[in-house]
Amino acid sequence: MREGIHPAWYPQAKVICACGNTWNVGAAIPEIRTDVCYNCHPFFTGEQRIVDTEGQVDRFIKRLEKRQETVVAAPAKAKRRKEKQAIVELVDEEGAGA
């Protein structure tokens, strides 16, 4: 093995969960912070809850609402497009007859 290319090893690295639980493990960094652990994860606790990381649920709901607005607004745009096309066809017919 080559010397000097491997990271430092911390045999007593501290893991800190958002729930306050802490334990020691071996790792390449001295402190690890995590959002969920075996003490608070819904799978192990039996709770039904949504773990919202950085507002992913909120962003999804906003996208869903925006899509609904677009779907509702689409028929109005199609109607305007047909009206414009009819005007263009009318102008083309008048130009062809002249």
N, C-alpha and C positions, 0 to 999 in steps of 0.2 A: 504494500500500500504506500502511496505517496504521502509524504509529510506535508502538513500545512494546508491541505485542501478540505479537511473535514471540519464541520462546525464543532463548537465547544459542547460538551455533554454535561447536562445538569441532572444528576441522579435524584435529586430531591426538588424537582420543579413543582411549583404550587399551582394547582388548578382551582379557580374561583368561579363559582356559578352565580348567576343573577339572583338566585333564591337565597344565597348566603352559604351554601354548602362548600366546603373546601376539602381537598385531599392532595396527596403528593404522588407524583409519577416521575419517570425518567423522560427527559425531553431535551430538545436542542435550544429551547428558550427558557429563561428562569421562571416566567409567570404566564399562565394561560387563562384567559377569561372566556367564559362560555355563557350562552343564554339559557340552555336547559341541560339538566343532568339526570342521572338515574333517580334522584330524589324528587324531582319536580316534573319529569316528563309525563305527559298524559298516558302513555302506554303503560308505565309502571305504576302510576297512581290510580288509574281507572277513571279519571275525570274526562269529560268531553269538553274540550275548549279549543279555540282557534289560536295558534301561536302566530301572531302577526309580526313578521320580521320586516322592519322598515316600511310599514304601511302598505304591504302588498295587497291586502284585502281592500283597503280604501282605493288604491289605484285601479284594481279590477272593477269595483263598483262604478267608479267614474267613467272608465272605458265603456262599461255596459250602458250607462245612462247616455253617453255621447252617441253610441250606436243607435239607441232608441230614437234620439232626436234626429239623427241622419235618416233613419228609415221613415220617420213621419214626414220629414221635409222632402224626401225623394219624389213623391208624386207631384208636388208643386213645381219642382224643377223640370220634371218631364213634361208637364203641361206647358210651361213657358217655352221649352225647347220645341215642342210641336207647333206652337203659335209662331215662333220665329221661322221655322221651316216652311210653314204655310205662306208666310209673307214673302219669303225668298222665292218660293215656287210661283206665287202670284206675280212678282216682279219679273221673273224669268219668262213667264207666259206673255206678259205685256211687251217685253223686249223682243220676243220672237215674232210677235204679230206685227211689229212696226216696220 
